[in-house]
Amino acid sequence: MRAKALMTAAFLAVGVDSSEGAWAQDYVVAETPATLIKQVETLRTAGLHDRMGYEIIESLTTEIGPRLAGSAREAAAQDWAVAKLKALGFSNIQVEPFEMEGWARGIETAHVVGAAAQPLTITTLGGSVATPDGGITAEVARFDDLYQLEAAPDGSLDGKIVFIDLKMYKTQDGSSYGNTNYIRGNTPSVAARKGAVATLIRSVGTDSHRFPHTGGTRYADDVPAIPAAALSNPDADQLSRLLERGPVSIKLEMTPKSLGTVTSGNVIADIMGSEKPEEVVVIGGHLDSWDLGTGAIDDGAGIGITMAAAKRILDLGIAPRRTIRLILWGAEEVGLLGARAYAKAHADELANHVIAAESDFGAGRIWRFESRVGAEDLPLSGPFTGNCGLWALAWGRMKRAVAPM
Amino acid sequence: MRAKALMTAAFLAVGVDSSEGAWAQDYVVAETPATLIKQVETLRTAGLHDRMGYEIIESLTTEIGPRLAGSAREAAAQDWAVAKLKALGFSNIQVEPFEMEGWARGIETAHVVGAAAQPLTITTLGGSVATPDGGITAEVARFDDLYQLEAAPDGSLDGKIVFIDLKMYKTQDGSSYGNTNYIRGNTPSVAARKGAVATLIRSVGTDSHRFPHTGGTRYADDVPAIPAAALSNPDADQLSRLLERGPVSIKLEMTPKSLGTVTSGNVIADIMGSEKPEEVVVIGGHLDSWDLGTGAIDDGAGIGITMAAAKRILDLGIAPRRTIRLILWGAEEVGLLGARAYAKAHADELANHVIAAESDFGAGRIWRFESRVGAEDLPLSGPFTGNCGLWALAWGRMKRAVAPM
């Protein structure tokens, strides 16, 4: 993601060089301007050889720590971002606040009751309602996946705790996350429709330690909202083994709280365009994180990647043709609330947004590029790629982005 | 450890074959009796090709779960053990109870206070005292290891929270655990002597997840007992990074409780000897575990290994010459209390104990044998070893064990 975001930004930055004509209009040129290539190479080399991105991530995750959407620590992260951007030399910095419904984790315990009495490690899913006073004690009904649960007759799970035991397997492209995490948001309402009183899902992760993955859940309007938690992988294994022996009842106690209306915000820094300042190119990551970690990967990495890329462009000393807007989104994890607030606040200018990209897939060595470059245009990416096809992705996306202009 | 314990037991079992003279008296024979070798091979083959050991571990850790010394769940594990031994065909089964001081974990939280306010994940060390009402808020004093702390002048840490940031590195033979875990028991009293009010240690483990390792601590009589906890490795990293930036204060809240006198016990099963029934060979593992896991490795593995080995010997259908005593120790993790109680209760018979071994180093594939077999005796182990020197260890230890007789 680092390379992708950096290159996207770099591409737009070098658009300032219009010595051979406006780039957006002649993106199908057979030859890439030599000056442009040189500027891109300068950015790429700088990006690959400094530690600026890491230092930004390290600062955010160490000094702020967890920063749940709408919390005091997310607000502290906004202050951190403004100070960091100023220190890096940005001048057009704004915080755009917006309101949202706050939520905070409470106590969260699960205990098998009866002969095999023992604690199980759970984490409350973001946005979950609490258990009633005294907790919920009920028998567990296990399902291999959400589809199996959906096939259960309505009312067939009256008073039960539904357990979705779907395992996530490692895939290098991360696709298994998308193939698994649908159970997190969808299980509570499907289960409630069948009469269930609470839900447990197997932690959406491929780890084997006893620290379950959180993430948010959601509720449909037409069924009761029931408490929702995730079991760590070893605890899900344990519960499955117990269920092989016979019925299992669990006592759940979860005390998350709705906090009413709280404030989040997007932090925005512009590098003003020289030729078409009203046209905007957006890059960024999200400033909020879940509360159980420090959000180093999700999404400190995106913050570090895009803030460092913007800083490199700033240091190039050439105003870009269009305005490059770095947005450090607030409350992204809990439903893209920052993006929605931005779209609402900037409704009149949306047509002037040429492209927008969020870096939110972690960071690491490049192992594959996806590209939408057609076979006939592949030679165009050559000058940018060097030995590794580095530019194909940005080039392909840029073509699609500017084509409708 | 599986192989070691099994072989030790097997060795003693085949001692029944005295067709070529009492084995203990002629262990320096140049030739190993062929009948003995065959019986040993029968046991070894059986042990390597069934799943009995695993099934015992799976049953204990699933059906009982965590079983802290002196707790109701340790008592449940004793009941489990008696029922399992009966089901396996053992007839001489005893539970020998003993009294101990009980302890139970409570709430355990740590928060950095001030500008970098954030939670840190800790676990209270076993036996630790609680923090005073309202917790302890104090500045952290970091040390690379216990030796550096010992070098600090008395009184120089008045009111501070001592943090021992000693890292454990992976070593295949597990030696790094022994080289690191001395900080767990020793830090509180050394720190208290310097004036500290609480201690944190880096989790004694090589993992990188946010689930700290517990284990017990202890207190010297001549200094105040102060609360002691472990930080997970990522949290210790985080605290170190914060300390590089300047002073850090932490609020600690820990509410463990002393439970007064509670009961633990050893579960004992004898395979009576035919020729010297009063002479005892002890094998076993410990039934108690820490409360944060299910004790599958520490020490479900030892229970499974030794109970299965004893069962194999039982199934051989030949009464051993000496009595083989399987002891499933209680309250081992909190200071070998089961062993001490046994030694006291059996003081009169201790001289009749020929050898005793506890399997408590986990389980896994064999990668190395330690042996005390002298060069001149190495050929003796040959017949037992096949291709892998399997018997060297047991043979070497047996020689040392029987030599004083």
Interface residues (C-beta under 8 A of the other chain):
Chain A: E58 T62 E63 I64 G65 P66 A72 R73 A76 V112 A115 A116 A117 Q118 P119 D207 H209 R210 F211 Q238 R241 L242 R245 L292 G293 T294
Chain B: E58 T62 E63 I64 G65 P66 A72 R73 A76 V112 A115 A116 A117 Q118 P119 D207 H209 R210 F211 Q238 R241 L242 R245 L292 G293 T294
